[in-house]
Amino acid sequence: MRPEGEITRGTTNPSRLRRVDRWITQAQRDVLIAAGESPLIVDLGYGASPVTTLELYRRARAIVPAAEVTGLEIDPERVRYANRTLAELRAAGHELPGLRFAVGGFELPVPRRPAVIRAFNVLRQYPEERAWTAWERLRAALAPGGILVEGTCDEIGRRAIWVTIPADHGREALITFSARIASLERPSDLAERLPKVLIHRNIPGERVHEFLRGWDQAWNRSAPYSAFGPRQRWVAAAAALAGEWPVIRHPPYGGHRRWRLGEVTVPWAALAPDGRGAPASGGAGG
């Protein structure tokens, strides 16, 4: 079967996805634990180097020691390179059980439904409607209780935005904004990393535009906190924004601890384009 999807640029760097990995292993820790002794995690479209898949594997295994991670790429040469790298690591004494690389795309050629799918910097090259369809397809492939984490980040991982889409209807989807705070002049600088389904919606009249505008205003009002450093200003701005938008204030997804990490999370429904919520389970390809 021909892999479904298009080859990405393949750009990758060590620690590029550390922010989203921290989200998966901390804020979504219960998902990994509830998935059983050997939850399957799929890293879809890992790029020209397997480095970020290896990092995800190690971080997930610190939470669930028998977690399995499969990196999928459409480009067979990238998979060959990843498997050569894996063989060299094992020859050097790193066993890395449960880690594998395979050719594949949105059809997810894996032996069972994954608990987590991480798809980062994959959908930006697609038309918006294909991105919606990809969400539906990937969500439908999850194990019960699983999550799809889809987003984008800059080349060295300083700025990222991702959407967490649960397999279950009873749980709400979330959108998370994450940054190395010192790299920002204002929160709306993150707009360039909006997911494909929102990147063209950052215009007057759309909710995501109003949210970012309100966040900048909260940032400006929090300027006096700059005397204590950018982190304190970010926390103050997040608290102010939470008075106007449904910013999540409590663990595991929000509150001071996560705000201090440079994160702000809101329900996806608060920013979704009119008439477009999170995809329904059993969507395209389900």
Number of C-alpha atoms within 10 A of each C-alpha: 6 9 17 12 18 16 15 18 12 16 14 20 16 16 15 21 25 17 22 25 21 16 20 22 20 18 16 18 16 14 20 26 16 12 19 13 13 17 26 27 28 27 25 23 30 29 28 19 18 25 19 21 28 21 17 24 25 17 19 24 20 12 15 19 14 16 24 21 28 24 26 29 29 23 20 13 12 22 24 14 15 25 17 12 15 20 14 12 13 13 10 9 8 11 12 17 12 14 19 18 22 20 19 23 19 21 16 22 15 15 7 12 19 25 26 29 26 25 22 23 27 24 24 18 14 15 11 17 11 15 18 19 15 21 26 22 22 28 29 23 25 24 19 15 19 26 28 26 26 24 25 24 24 18 15 15 20 21 25 29 26 27 24 24 27 28 27 18 13 8 10 15 22 21 24 23 21 26 22 16 21 13 11 14 11 16 21 16 14 20 19 16 21 24 25 23 20 19 15 13 17 18 12 10 9 16 19 21 18 15 18 19 16 19 22 19 16 23 24 13 14 19 15 13 17 13 9 9 12 19 18 20 23 28 24 22 24 28 20 19 21 17 10 12 16 13 21 21 19 11 11 15 21 20 19 19 15 22 24 18 17 22 25 27 23 21 18 18 18 17 21 18 15 10 7 11 14 21 22 17 19 14 17 16 14 12
